[in-house]
Amino acid sequence: MLRVNITIPVYNEECRLKASLPTLHQFLSEHCRFKFEVVIADNASTDRTLEVARCFSETHPAVRAAHLDEKGRGTALKKVGSQSSA
């Protein structure tokens, strides 16, 4: 079965993530015709972004958090893409 990967590179997005992750997950659950995975790619955030992403992923199996030690959207997309089964 086809699987869709949605990778979201983030840097210090603790507040936005708390509001947007439930909205995104609900939308995909209701409207996506395929299985999906959402990967929150934390680009060396200095706030609680990674903690928020991990906490959400504990109760939502289609969501996972990935941590990168360096900033960069391209690096995040490349790393997560190479690890995805989608």
N, C-alpha and C positions, 0 to 999 in steps of 0.2 A: 504494500500500500504506500502511496505517496505521502511523504512527510515534509512539512514546511518548517524552515528554521527562520526565526525572527531574532536577530542579534541586535542588542541595544547597547552601544558603547556609552558609558556614563562616567562622569567625573564630578564628584561632590554634588550629587543629585538626591541627597537623602530626603528632602521635603517633597520634591516632585515625584519621586519614585513611590512614596507612600500613597499618593493620590492616583497616579497613573497606572501602576501595575494592576490593581483590581479592575480598573476600567478596561484596560487592554485585554486582560484574561477573560473577562466576561464577554467582550465583543467577539474575540476569537472563538470562544466556546459556543456562542450562539450562531455565528455566521461563517466560520471557516469549514469548508467541506472536507478538509483533509486533517489528518493528525498533525499536530504542531508542537514545536518546542520553542520556548522563549528563553533566550540566554541574555542575562544581564552581565555585560562585560565591564567590570569595574576597572577603570584606568588609573590605578594608584591614588584613589580618593583619600582625602585626609579627614573626612567626616564619617558618618555611620552608614554610608551608601551600601557598602558590602554587607553589613549586618542586616539592613532592611531587606536587601535582595535575598539573602540566605533565609531569613525568617519567613518571607513569603513563599519561598521554594519548598519549605518544610511541609506546607499544607496544600501545595499545588504541584503535583508531579510533573506537569508539562513545563514547569519553570525551573531554571537552574541559574546559579550564580557562578561566575568565573572571575578570578582575580588576576590582574596583570600588574607587574611591578613597575611598568613604565607607561607613560601616556601615549596616546595615538590611536585614532579611530581605525586607521588602516591596519595597524598591528593587531588591534582587538578583533577586527573582522577576519583577518587572515588566521589568527590562532584559533578562534572559535570555529571558523569554517572548516579548518583541518581536523577538528575533533568531533564534528557533527556527523550523525548518521543520516541527516536529511539531504 
